């Protein structure tokens, strides 16, 4: 049976880790499931709203070109992930902000 992991939103559900090492498990962040797509204009730095499919990001490029004439864009797909410790208490964040690591 898959491990149960508490997502950021507070609901518990069974999920399978995407990767692991000796002490940590990598999960998809269930508060932001799936992939998110965004376009950036490389000429002015403006960017599209974050969407769930590449078609909306590409359409933003065409609309932005129509209004600005800018011709160079970057489209990126992002997946949000969280790391949980497999055993024991959560570690401390090494960035010295004191946030739980896992």
Phi, psi and omega in degrees: 000137179295155177293155175260129183235134177279113177289173180303324183287350175099348178276143178260136175204153180288133176219155176260140177293147177277331180202165179205157167231200186297328186237347189232152177238140180253124181238156167290138177287110184288349174286336178225072186287157177078192180259149176241142184239139179215144176252146175236138171277122182281353180266323183239349178086357177290154182222159182281164170295152179288130182233178182256357176220154184290333181300317180294324178293320179291322177297324177300319179301314180296318179294319179295320177297320180299321183272334185244335186084359179291142189237003184237125186223159173234133176243128181232142176253131184237139172240127180273132185231157174229151178246133177236144176284141183286321182226154174080188181284155175299143176283175177263148180294134181279355179278001177072018175271349177082014179279148176300138180282324185245000000 
